[in-house]
Amino acid sequence: MAFARTEIEGLGATVIGVGPKAPQQAAKLVASGYPYSLLLDPDYNLGTAIGVGRQSLAGYLFNLRAWARWLWSFLTNRRQGKITGHYSNLPGTAIVDTSGDVHWVHRGTGLGDHPPVERILRHLRSIASEGE
């Protein structure tokens, strides 16, 4: 997503990464040049607030799409790091304005289920054009 930073900021948006309880991973990301602010949410309050949800143990173990994403990441040397939260926490991406109003949410169905950057940009452009 770093390559889209200029367009994201040009649309008046800011990226904030939110993760579980892993301050050492956040520190490592910052030290490696991660260009966005990071917040830790060990109790999964944000995920709950935007309705991302959680998955069952069976959903975690038998999610073939998640395992396929993991395998692809492994084969392309983009491995998933250590799971630091709880396996049941699902990933999500949201567009939230400064008033706290949620404009769009992608609710992941398993590990590594994130929307393509272009999809996020499309939603940001749509919100920006509504505000004109």
Residue, then its C-alpha position, 0 to 999 in steps of 0.5 A: m500500500a506504500f506505493a499508493r500513499t500519494e493518492i491516498e493522502g491526495l484524497g484527504a485520507t490517512v492510513i493507520g495500521v491496527g494490530p493485536k498485542a505485539p509491540q515488538q512487531a510494531a517496533k520492527l515495522v517502524a524501524s524498517g521504515y513502515p510509512y504509516s501510524l500504528l495502533l495496538d488493539p489487544d482487546y480487539n475493540l476496533g474489529t468488534a466496533i466495525g463488525v469484522g468479527r471472529q472465526s471459530l477454531a473449525g473456521y480457522l483450521f478448515n478455511l481452504r482459501a486462507w491456507a491457499r493465501w498462506l501457501w502463495s505468500f510462502l512461495t513468493n517469500r511474503r510469509q505471514g509473521k507469527i500470529t500474535g493476537h488470537y486465531s479467531n480475530l479476523p482481518g478487516t479494512a475500514i474507511v472511517d472519517t474524523s467524526g468516527d463515521v464508518h463509510w466502508v468495511h472489508r470484513g476478512t474471512g480468514l488470515g490474509d484476506h485483505p482487499p486489493v489497494e485499488r478497491i480501497l482507492r475506488h471507495l476513497r475516490s467515491i467518498a471524495s467525489e460525494g463531498e464535492 
